[in-house]
């Protein structure tokens, strides 16, 4: 008996074979690592690593050109790490985790960090580049034609589509006959074999460029007039569509005083490193400045500047009302319909469900445009159907009511679907037990059904609140944020913080990316705090009903 027991144990040894239970873990790992790679797997690995190398090479050149050595070192280290990871058979878990981690960093972490860093700068129109870029832009923009300026026969060309491609001036030197191509980065000489020059010095063709005809050039005349090509002794500007001149800059940078001087008027603008602008003694600022760090100025401006803080806090209150109203009303309507169709006495529920989810199946942006027309004062369906004359989008509260009604129509199918699923997960025995105890349907709903629904749906309600808090399309495609007060065209009655931020960043007064990024940080903080508090209360509720 003892022999039999010992022979059946885990340490049984077959002649010529090592006992399984006694094989070292190191040997077993080596055996797993020696698993052969299929031809398909090898091909996929080669292709993916080749793409990785190609992307790395493509990204390296701009970093080298911009002298971003830290970024280049990070790129090389990341690429080398990926090759090491996928060319060896070690670190198997990391092979699955690294791609997702890289995508998370690239599409989530980096945009958030970049937005946060932008909030501490004056980045925006007129403050995009360096101080040297600003000086060049100021000097070239002040170029004027003076007596004796060299004139050229001008051919306007593009690299690519004649309607949208970047513009290039093609000019031939009247003395040497050499042909050059010029853009905002300066002039560069072209090979004589690559160009065709007509009598009079006008370039009619050039390899790599599309010469515009008169009609194509006329369509882009404003861009042609605004194009300034820096040269060694001044700058090249167009005079009409067929002539160009090399003028002199009226405004020049004086390094001794770190200022811009106007040679005609004698006025001086001194560099202000705190604001990244050239400022005159009377307070006048030149439009072209440079990007600098401004610390907490954007945040304090949002909170203390009356022109911004007033609209900001008013918009914030309406933002909360819109998000809470949209989420609460859609949940109430969706749950009520789900309860009605959940009744065992209801017939034809499948037909009703198909009809009720139609708003959810339709593209939301198209439906928002349809609803905008339905609320039109003159020919809209709402006024014509009910015999009303309401200017829905012309008054504050009617516009707000309209956008909430639109959200109710668009959002209740989603709440209906999730409430239907949650109701089916609640055992009928619980509600039947309350009926046996003498509770009314309303008491049963309040004591059993609603709490259990909230436990199941609270995370979805929180996410719906966060979505509606930043529901850009709901506002911009219906009211565009209006109606606007006469004294403030930047903040409307139905604006959410996200549409207000969009208008700050891309408004007619010029882009203010730094200020818009600061408002975005406020939005992120508000949503994060509300979500954290809500999830904490949800966990407490789950503990009560678990």
Backbone torsions as a table, in degrees:
resi	resn	phi	psi	omega
1	UNK	NA	-44.1	-179.7
2	UNK	-64.4	-35.5	178.6
3	UNK	-65.2	-40.9	179.3
4	UNK	-62.3	-42.2	-179.3
5	UNK	-65.0	-43.0	-179.2
6	UNK	-67.7	-31.0	179.8
7	UNK	-72.8	-22.8	-178.9
8	UNK	-95.5	3.6	-177.7
9	UNK	-76.2	174.9	-177.3
10	UNK	-68.6	-16.6	-178.3
11	UNK	-92.4	16.3	-178.2
12	UNK	-59.5	135.5	-177.3
13	UNK	-115.6	123.5	174.8
14	UNK	-89.8	137.2	-178.9
15	UNK	-54.6	130.2	177.5
16	UNK	81.1	7.0	-177.1
17	UNK	-137.8	138.6	-179.4
18	UNK	-74.2	135.6	178.1
19	UNK	-57.5	136.6	-178.8
20	UNK	-61.8	-43.0	-176.5
21	UNK	-68.0	-18.3	-176.4
22	UNK	-100.7	-0.2	-179.0
23	UNK	-71.2	130.6	-178.9
24	UNK	-62.9	148.6	178.8
25	UNK	-60.2	-34.7	-179.7
26	UNK	-61.9	-40.3	179.2
27	UNK	-66.8	-39.9	-179.9
28	UNK	-65.8	-38.7	177.4
29	UNK	-63.9	-40.7	179.6
30	UNK	-63.3	-37.5	178.9
31	UNK	-64.6	-40.8	179.0
32	UNK	-66.4	-37.7	-178.5
33	UNK	-71.4	-18.4	179.9
34	UNK	-87.0	7.8	178.6
35	UNK	-61.4	126.1	-176.0
36	UNK	-66.1	146.0	177.8
37	UNK	-91.7	131.1	179.4
38	UNK	-69.6	162.4	179.6
39	UNK	-63.0	-38.4	179.3
40	UNK	-64.7	-45.0	179.0
41	UNK	-61.7	-40.4	179.2
42	UNK	-65.0	-41.9	179.6
43	UNK	-63.0	-43.1	179.0
44	UNK	-62.5	-42.3	179.9
45	UNK	-63.5	-43.1	179.5
46	UNK	-62.4	-43.8	-179.5
47	UNK	-63.0	-47.3	-177.5
48	UNK	-65.8	-41.0	177.4
49	UNK	-68.5	-33.9	175.1
50	UNK	-64.1	-42.5	176.1
51	UNK	-62.3	-39.9	178.5
52	UNK	-61.6	-44.4	178.8
53	UNK	-64.7	-40.9	179.3
54	UNK	-63.2	-43.3	178.7
55	UNK	-64.2	-39.3	179.5
56	UNK	-63.5	-43.4	178.7
57	UNK	-64.9	-42.2	179.2
58	UNK	-61.4	-39.5	-178.1
59	UNK	-79.1	-20.5	-175.4
60	UNK	-72.6	-38.0	-175.5
61	UNK	-60.9	-48.4	177.1
62	UNK	-61.4	-34.2	178.9
63	UNK	-67.2	-40.1	177.8
64	UNK	-66.7	-43.6	-179.3
65	UNK	-62.0	-38.3	-179.7
66	UNK	-86.5	-0.7	-179.9
67	UNK	58.8	39.2	175.9
68	UNK	-91.6	79.4	-172.3
69	UNK	-71.0	-33.3	178.5
70	UNK	-65.2	-42.8	177.4
71	UNK	-64.7	-38.4	178.4
72	UNK	-65.2	-41.4	178.7
73	UNK	-63.8	-40.2	177.7
74	UNK	-64.6	-40.3	178.2
75	UNK	-62.7	-46.1	-179.3
76	UNK	-65.2	-40.7	-179.8
77	UNK	-66.1	-40.7	179.0
78	UNK	-65.1	-44.9	179.5
79	UNK	-63.3	-44.2	178.6
80	UNK	-63.0	-39.8	177.9
81	UNK	-63.2	-41.6	178.1
82	UNK	-63.7	-41.6	179.0
83	UNK	-65.0	-42.2	178.5
84	UNK	-62.4	-42.7	-176.5
85	UNK	-64.4	-43.5	-172.8
86	UNK	-94.4	-5.9	175.2
87	UNK	-97.9	-6.4	175.2
88	UNK	-111.6	164.6	-179.5
89	UNK	-99.7	14.5	178.8
90	UNK	-97.3	171.2	175.6
91	UNK	56.9	50.0	-178.0
92	UNK	-58.7	-45.8	179.4
93	UNK	-58.2	-37.4	-178.9
94	UNK	-64.5	-29.3	179.5
95	UNK	-60.8	-29.7	179.8
96	UNK	-90.9	-28.8	-176.1
97	UNK	-84.0	-33.5	-173.5
98	UNK	-62.0	-46.8	-179.3
99	UNK	-57.3	-46.2	178.9
100	UNK	-63.4	-37.5	179.1
101	UNK	-65.5	-42.0	179.0
102	UNK	-64.2	-42.3	177.7
103	UNK	-65.1	-37.2	177.6
104	UNK	-62.7	-43.6	179.5
105	UNK	-66.2	-43.1	-175.2
106	UNK	-70.1	-38.8	-171.5
107	UNK	-108.1	-7.3	178.6
108	UNK	-123.0	-59.4	-173.9
109	UNK	-68.3	-48.8	-177.4
110	UNK	-62.1	-46.7	177.7
111	UNK	-59.4	-38.3	179.2
112	UNK	-65.7	-45.5	180.0
113	UNK	-65.3	-38.4	179.2
114	UNK	-66.3	-41.5	177.4
115	UNK	-62.4	-43.5	179.6
116	UNK	-62.5	-42.3	179.6
117	UNK	-67.1	-36.1	178.7
118	UNK	-65.2	-30.9	-178.6
119	UNK	-63.7	-18.1	-179.1
120	UNK	-101.5	18.4	179.4
121	UNK	-128.0	173.4	175.7
122	UNK	-99.4	22.7	-175.8
123	UNK	-54.7	129.5	-179.5
124	UNK	169.1	-170.8	178.9
125	UNK	-59.3	129.0	-178.0
126	UNK	85.2	-7.8	-179.6
127	UNK	-137.8	56.3	-175.7
128	UNK	-105.1	-36.9	-173.4
129	UNK	-108.3	-154.8	-179.1
130	UNK	-90.4	175.0	178.4
131	UNK	-64.2	-39.5	178.5
132	UNK	-62.2	-39.9	177.2
133	UNK	-62.1	-39.8	180.0
134	UNK	-65.0	-40.4	179.9
135	UNK	-63.6	-45.1	178.4
136	UNK	-61.2	-42.6	-179.1
137	UNK	-64.9	-40.8	180.0
138	UNK	-65.6	-44.0	-177.9
139	UNK	-67.9	-44.7	-178.2
140	UNK	-69.5	-31.9	179.7
141	UNK	-70.0	-20.7	-178.1
142	UNK	-95.1	10.0	-177.7
143	UNK	-66.2	132.6	177.7
144	UNK	-131.9	153.4	178.1
145	UNK	-78.4	131.0	-179.6
146	UNK	-122.1	161.9	178.2
147	UNK	-56.4	133.4	-179.9
148	UNK	89.5	2.9	179.0
149	UNK	-65.1	139.0	178.8
150	UNK	-70.6	133.9	178.8
151	UNK	-112.4	148.8	-177.2
152	UNK	-131.3	151.9	167.1
153	UNK	-78.7	124.3	-171.4
154	UNK	-103.0	135.2	168.1
155	UNK	-121.8	126.6	179.4
156	UNK	-95.9	130.3	-178.2
157	UNK	-133.7	170.7	174.9
158	UNK	-133.8	162.0	170.7
159	UNK	-107.3	93.0	-177.0
160	UNK	117.2	-141.7	-175.7
161	UNK	-63.7	127.3	179.8
162	UNK	-60.5	-26.2	-177.4
163	UNK	-85.6	-26.8	-174.3
164	UNK	-129.9	-12.3	-176.7
165	UNK	-66.8	159.1	178.6
166	UNK	-64.3	136.2	-176.3
167	UNK	-78.5	147.3	178.9
168	UNK	-139.9	136.5	173.5
169	UNK	-91.9	127.5	174.1
170	UNK	-108.0	117.6	-177.0
171	UNK	-134.5	149.3	176.9
172	UNK	-113.7	131.0	179.5
173	UNK	-64.0	124.2	-176.7
174	UNK	-65.7	-18.5	-178.5
175	UNK	-95.8	-46.9	-176.1
176	UNK	-97.8	-19.4	-178.4
177	UNK	80.3	1.3	179.3
178	UNK	-70.5	138.7	-177.9
179	UNK	-101.0	136.0	179.3
180	UNK	-130.4	152.0	174.2
181	UNK	-111.7	132.8	-176.0
182	UNK	-129.8	141.8	172.4
183	UNK	-140.8	-163.6	-176.3
184	UNK	-64.4	-15.2	179.9
185	UNK	-91.7	-6.4	178.0
186	UNK	122.1	-175.0	-179.8
187	UNK	-94.7	145.4	173.5
188	UNK	-139.1	132.4	-175.3
189	UNK	-73.8	141.4	178.9
190	UNK	-104.4	153.7	177.3
191	UNK	-68.9	133.1	-177.9
192	UNK	-59.7	-29.0	-179.2
193	UNK	-73.4	-15.1	-176.1
194	UNK	-97.3	1.4	-176.1
195	UNK	-129.7	156.6	175.2
196	UNK	-122.7	123.9	-176.4
197	UNK	-117.9	127.8	-179.9
198	UNK	-85.1	172.6	176.8
199	UNK	-61.7	132.2	-176.9
200	UNK	100.8	-4.9	174.6
201	UNK	89.8	8.2	-179.5
202	UNK	-86.3	129.5	179.6
203	UNK	-78.6	126.6	-178.8
204	UNK	-106.3	-17.7	178.7
205	UNK	-159.9	148.8	177.6
206	UNK	-154.5	134.0	-179.3
207	UNK	-62.2	133.0	179.1
208	UNK	87.6	-3.6	-178.4
209	UNK	-128.6	151.3	175.1
210	UNK	-110.6	111.0	-179.4
211	UNK	-75.7	127.7	-177.2
212	UNK	-79.7	142.0	171.8
213	UNK	-81.7	179.6	-173.8
214	UNK	-62.6	-40.9	-178.9
215	UNK	-66.5	-42.7	179.3
216	UNK	-65.9	-38.7	178.5
217	UNK	-68.6	-37.8	179.8
218	UNK	-62.8	-36.8	-179.3
219	UNK	-65.5	-21.5	-179.2
220	UNK	-119.2	30.3	-175.4
221	UNK	-61.7	-36.2	-179.7
222	UNK	-64.4	-40.1	178.1
223	UNK	-67.4	-38.2	-179.7
224	UNK	-65.2	-42.7	178.9
225	UNK	-63.6	-35.3	-177.6
226	UNK	-81.9	-12.5	-178.0
227	UNK	-76.2	126.2	177.9
228	UNK	-122.1	124.9	-177.8
229	UNK	-106.5	111.9	179.6
230	UNK	-65.0	140.8	175.4
231	UNK	-128.9	177.3	-177.8
232	UNK	-67.0	-33.3	-175.8
233	UNK	-111.4	6.8	-179.4
234	UNK	168.7	-123.3	178.4
235	UNK	-159.3	153.9	-178.3
236	UNK	-102.8	128.1	178.0
237	UNK	-133.0	158.7	-178.7
238	UNK	-84.9	149.9	172.0
239	UNK	-126.0	87.1	-169.8
240	UNK	85.3	-156.9	-177.2
241	UNK	-104.6	-4.8	-175.8
242	UNK	-127.8	-2.2	-179.9
243	UNK	-131.5	151.7	176.1
244	UNK	-140.6	157.0	179.5
245	UNK	-136.7	152.9	175.1
246	UNK	-100.7	103.0	-175.9
247	UNK	-96.9	-177.6	-179.8
248	UNK	-112.3	145.1	179.4
249	UNK	-78.6	126.5	178.1
250	UNK	-74.4	-34.4	-179.4
251	UNK	-106.6	132.6	-177.0
252	UNK	-135.0	152.8	-179.7
253	UNK	-87.7	132.4	177.6
254	UNK	-111.3	110.8	-175.7
255	UNK	-67.8	-29.0	-176.6
256	UNK	-63.8	-34.3	179.4
257	UNK	-110.0	1.3	-177.0
258	UNK	51.1	55.4	-174.3
259	UNK	-147.0	168.3	174.4
260	UNK	-106.3	128.3	179.1
261	UNK	-112.1	137.6	174.0
262	UNK	-96.0	114.9	-175.2
263	UNK	-70.6	-20.0	179.3
264	UNK	-84.0	-50.4	-176.5
265	UNK	-94.2	-17.9	-177.7
266	UNK	80.4	3.2	-178.3
267	UNK	-73.0	148.8	-176.8
268	UNK	-126.1	137.4	174.3
269	UNK	-119.6	119.0	-176.3
270	UNK	-94.0	142.6	-179.4
271	UNK	-67.7	133.0	176.1
272	UNK	-114.4	101.5	-176.0
273	UNK	-65.7	-20.2	-179.1
274	UNK	-72.9	-33.0	-177.9
275	UNK	-110.0	-8.6	-179.2
276	UNK	67.4	44.8	-177.4
277	UNK	-149.8	158.7	172.3
278	UNK	-94.7	123.2	-171.6
279	UNK	-123.4	133.9	177.6
280	UNK	-84.6	170.9	-179.1
281	UNK	-64.0	-28.9	179.6
282	UNK	-86.7	5.9	177.9
283	UNK	94.3	-5.4	180.0
284	UNK	-68.3	134.4	178.4
285	UNK	-110.5	139.9	171.0
286	UNK	-73.3	143.5	-174.3
287	UNK	-63.4	-33.0	-176.9
288	UNK	-91.5	120.2	176.7
289	UNK	-128.4	-157.3	-178.9
290	UNK	-140.5	163.8	-175.0
291	UNK	-81.0	127.8	177.2
292	UNK	-139.2	162.1	173.9
293	UNK	-79.2	136.4	-178.1
294	UNK	-119.7	9.4	178.6
295	UNK	65.4	-131.4	-177.0
296	UNK	-94.3	14.7	-174.8
297	UNK	-61.0	-40.8	179.8
298	UNK	-63.3	-40.7	179.9
299	UNK	-67.2	-42.8	178.8
300	UNK	-68.0	-32.2	177.7
301	UNK	-64.3	-39.9	178.1
302	UNK	-62.2	-37.1	-173.7
303	UNK	-89.8	-26.1	-171.5
304	UNK	-116.4	-26.3	-179.4
305	UNK	-71.0	118.0	-177.4
306	UNK	-58.3	-31.9	-179.4
307	UNK	-70.3	-18.8	-179.2
308	UNK	-113.0	-43.3	-175.7
309	UNK	-65.1	-38.0	178.2
310	UNK	-60.2	-56.6	175.7
311	UNK	-61.2	-34.3	-177.5
312	UNK	-63.8	-50.5	-177.0
313	UNK	-71.1	-34.9	174.8
314	UNK	-64.3	-41.4	177.6
315	UNK	-66.2	-37.1	179.9
316	UNK	-62.7	-42.8	179.1
317	UNK	-62.8	-46.4	178.4
318	UNK	-65.2	-34.7	178.9
319	UNK	-59.9	-44.9	177.3
320	UNK	-64.0	-43.3	-179.7
321	UNK	-62.5	-41.8	-179.8
322	UNK	-65.6	-46.8	-177.9
323	UNK	-65.8	-44.0	179.2
324	UNK	-67.8	-43.4	-179.7
325	UNK	-64.5	-45.0	-179.8
326	UNK	-63.8	-45.8	-178.8
327	UNK	-68.0	-47.0	-177.3
328	UNK	-65.8	-44.5	-178.1
329	UNK	-68.9	-41.7	179.4
330	UNK	-65.8	-36.6	177.8
331	UNK	-67.2	-44.0	-179.1
332	UNK	-62.5	-46.1	-179.3
333	UNK	-68.2	-44.9	179.8
334	UNK	-62.6	-40.1	179.0
335	UNK	-68.0	-40.9	179.6
336	UNK	-61.2	-42.7	179.1
337	UNK	-67.4	-40.9	178.6
338	UNK	-61.9	-40.2	178.1
339	UNK	-64.2	-40.1	-179.6
340	UNK	-65.0	-42.9	-178.9
341	UNK	-78.9	-14.0	178.5
342	UNK	-80.6	-14.4	-179.0
343	UNK	-65.3	134.5	179.8
344	UNK	-66.1	-17.3	179.6
345	UNK	-83.7	-7.1	-178.1
346	UNK	-79.4	135.9	179.5
347	UNK	-113.9	152.6	178.4
348	UNK	67.8	32.0	-175.9
349	UNK	-64.6	-33.3	-178.9
350	UNK	-63.6	-40.7	178.8
351	UNK	-64.4	-45.1	179.9
352	UNK	-61.4	-41.4	-178.1
353	UNK	-64.6	-39.7	177.6
354	UNK	-62.6	-43.7	-179.5
355	UNK	-67.4	-36.3	-175.3
356	UNK	-73.8	-24.6	-178.8
357	UNK	-93.6	5.0	178.9
358	UNK	-57.7	-45.1	177.8
359	UNK	-58.4	-31.1	179.9
360	UNK	-74.6	-27.9	-178.3
361	UNK	-81.3	-21.5	-178.4
362	UNK	-81.0	148.4	176.1
363	UNK	-60.8	126.2	-173.9
364	UNK	-65.0	-38.9	-177.8
365	UNK	-64.6	-36.3	178.3
366	UNK	-69.1	-40.5	179.2
367	UNK	-66.5	-34.6	177.8
368	UNK	-64.7	-39.9	177.2
369	UNK	-67.0	-37.4	177.4
370	UNK	-64.3	-44.9	179.1
371	UNK	-64.7	-34.1	177.0
372	UNK	-59.6	-42.3	178.3
373	UNK	-71.7	-32.7	179.1
374	UNK	-66.3	-27.4	178.2
375	UNK	-90.7	5.6	179.1
376	UNK	-60.1	137.5	-174.7
377	UNK	-65.2	-40.2	-171.4
378	UNK	-88.6	-46.6	-174.7
379	UNK	-123.7	11.7	-178.3
380	UNK	-70.3	149.6	-178.1
381	UNK	-64.0	-36.1	-176.4
382	UNK	-61.3	-52.0	-179.3
383	UNK	-67.0	-40.7	-178.3
384	UNK	-69.8	-35.5	-178.0
385	UNK	-71.2	-39.0	-176.7
386	UNK	-103.4	5.3	178.2
387	UNK	66.5	36.0	-177.8
388	UNK	-100.8	166.4	175.1
389	UNK	-131.6	34.0	-175.2
390	UNK	-76.7	131.6	173.0
391	UNK	-87.2	83.1	-169.9
392	UNK	-56.7	-45.7	-175.9
393	UNK	-95.8	8.6	179.9
394	UNK	-100.2	-10.6	-179.2
395	UNK	-125.4	149.9	-172.6
396	UNK	-59.0	-57.5	-171.0
397	UNK	-75.1	-31.7	177.0
398	UNK	-69.0	-36.8	177.2
399	UNK	-66.1	-40.6	178.8
400	UNK	-66.2	-41.8	177.5
401	UNK	-62.3	-38.0	-178.4
402	UNK	-64.4	-45.2	-177.2
403	UNK	-69.2	-32.9	177.2
404	UNK	-69.9	-37.8	176.2
405	UNK	-63.7	-40.0	177.6
406	UNK	-63.0	-43.6	178.4
407	UNK	-65.2	-34.3	177.3
408	UNK	-62.0	-43.4	-179.5
409	UNK	-67.4	-38.9	-177.5
410	UNK	-77.8	-29.9	-170.3
411	UNK	-98.1	-21.3	-175.4
412	UNK	-65.7	-31.1	178.7
413	UNK	-60.5	-38.1	178.5
414	UNK	-62.8	-47.2	178.7
415	UNK	-65.0	-34.5	177.0
416	UNK	-62.5	-42.5	-179.0
417	UNK	-65.5	-47.6	-176.8
418	UNK	-71.5	-33.9	177.2
419	UNK	-68.2	-36.3	176.9
420	UNK	-62.0	-43.9	177.9
421	UNK	-64.3	-41.0	-179.8
422	UNK	-67.8	-37.2	178.9
423	UNK	-64.3	-38.1	179.9
424	UNK	-68.1	-18.5	178.8
425	UNK	-87.5	-9.7	179.5
426	UNK	-87.7	121.3	-179.9
427	UNK	-60.9	134.5	178.7
428	UNK	-66.0	-21.7	-179.1
429	UNK	-60.6	-30.7	-178.6
430	UNK	-67.5	-47.0	179.2
431	UNK	-70.1	-34.2	178.1
432	UNK	-66.8	-34.3	178.7
433	UNK	-65.2	-38.8	178.3
434	UNK	-67.2	-34.5	177.3
435	UNK	-65.3	-40.0	178.3
436	UNK	-62.8	-35.4	179.7
437	UNK	-76.2	-1.4	176.7
438	UNK	93.8	11.0	179.9
439	UNK	-77.0	144.8	175.8
440	UNK	-76.0	164.4	177.5
441	UNK	-55.9	-39.4	179.4
442	UNK	-65.3	-42.9	178.0
443	UNK	-64.6	-38.9	177.2
444	UNK	-64.3	-39.2	179.0
445	UNK	-65.5	-45.4	-177.5
446	UNK	-69.2	-37.6	-173.5
447	UNK	-84.8	-30.3	-173.0
448	UNK	-120.6	-59.9	-170.4
449	UNK	-64.7	-52.9	-176.4
450	UNK	-61.5	-48.1	178.0
451	UNK	-58.4	-41.3	179.4
452	UNK	-68.2	-35.5	175.2
453	UNK	-63.2	-43.9	-178.2
454	UNK	-66.0	-35.3	176.8
455	UNK	-61.6	-42.4	-177.5
456	UNK	-76.0	-35.5	-170.5
457	UNK	-102.8	-5.0	-178.0
458	UNK	-56.2	-45.1	177.4
459	UNK	-59.5	-37.1	178.9
460	UNK	-70.1	-35.9	177.4
461	UNK	-66.8	-38.3	178.2
462	UNK	-65.1	-44.6	178.3
463	UNK	-65.4	-35.7	177.4
464	UNK	-66.0	-39.3	176.1
465	UNK	-61.1	-46.3	179.9
466	UNK	-61.8	-39.0	178.8
467	UNK	-65.1	-47.0	-178.9
468	UNK	-69.2	-27.5	177.8
469	UNK	-63.3	-30.6	179.9
470	UNK	-117.1	33.2	-175.7
471	UNK	-79.9	83.1	-175.8
472	UNK	-63.4	-46.6	-175.4
473	UNK	-62.1	-38.2	-176.2
474	UNK	-58.8	-33.1	-178.4
475	UNK	-93.9	-48.8	-170.8
476	UNK	-68.4	-31.7	-178.5
477	UNK	-87.1	-7.2	177.9
478	UNK	-109.9	-60.5	-175.9
479	UNK	-109.1	-11.3	-173.3
480	UNK	57.6	22.5	178.6
481	UNK	95.2	-13.2	-176.4
482	UNK	-75.6	175.9	2.3
483	UNK	-76.2	152.8	-177.2
484	UNK	-103.9	140.9	173.7
485	UNK	-67.6	155.9	-175.7
486	UNK	-65.7	-27.4	-175.4
487	UNK	-97.0	1.3	-178.8
488	UNK	-150.0	92.4	-179.0
489	UNK	-81.2	5.4	-177.3
490	UNK	-99.4	-15.9	-177.3
491	UNK	-135.8	114.2	-178.3
492	UNK	-98.6	173.2	-176.3
493	UNK	-68.2	-29.5	-178.5
494	UNK	-105.0	8.2	179.1
495	UNK	-63.5	135.3	164.9
496	UNK	-93.2	168.8	179.3
497	UNK	-60.6	-32.5	-178.4
498	UNK	-70.4	-38.8	177.4
499	UNK	-73.6	-34.1	175.6
500	UNK	-63.7	-42.3	177.8
501	UNK	-64.3	-40.9	177.7
502	UNK	-60.3	-40.8	-179.2
503	UNK	-69.4	-34.6	175.5
504	UNK	-64.9	-40.4	-175.7
505	UNK	-75.8	-34.3	-173.4
506	UNK	-128.9	23.2	-177.3
507	UNK	-72.7	171.8	-178.1
508	UNK	-66.8	-24.1	-179.5
509	UNK	-77.2	-2.3	179.4
510	UNK	111.7	148.9	-177.1
511	UNK	-72.8	135.3	175.0
512	UNK	-127.0	79.3	-174.6
513	UNK	-66.8	-36.1	179.6
514	UNK	-62.6	-46.5	178.8
515	UNK	-66.1	-41.5	178.4
516	UNK	-63.5	-37.5	177.7
517	UNK	-65.8	-36.4	177.3
518	UNK	-63.7	-42.8	176.8
519	UNK	-63.6	-37.3	177.7
520	UNK	-62.7	-36.6	176.9
521	UNK	-64.4	-40.8	176.2
522	UNK	-60.8	-44.7	180.0
523	UNK	-61.2	-46.3	179.8
524	UNK	-59.6	-43.6	-178.7
525	UNK	-64.3	-43.6	-179.1
526	UNK	-62.2	-49.3	-178.7
527	UNK	-64.3	-39.9	-179.7
528	UNK	-64.5	-42.7	-179.6
529	UNK	-66.3	-46.8	179.6
530	UNK	-60.6	-43.1	-179.4
531	UNK	-65.3	-42.6	-179.4
532	UNK	-63.0	-45.0	179.0
533	UNK	-64.1	-41.3	-178.7
534	UNK	-66.0	-42.3	179.2
535	UNK	-66.0	-34.2	177.8
536	UNK	-65.7	-42.4	177.7
537	UNK	-66.8	-34.2	178.2
538	UNK	-64.4	-42.2	178.6
539	UNK	-63.2	-38.8	177.4
540	UNK	-63.9	-39.5	179.2
541	UNK	-66.9	-37.7	178.5
542	UNK	-64.1	-37.9	179.4
543	UNK	-65.4	-33.8	-179.5
544	UNK	-69.0	-41.8	-173.8
545	UNK	-99.5	6.0	178.2
546	UNK	-82.4	NA	NA
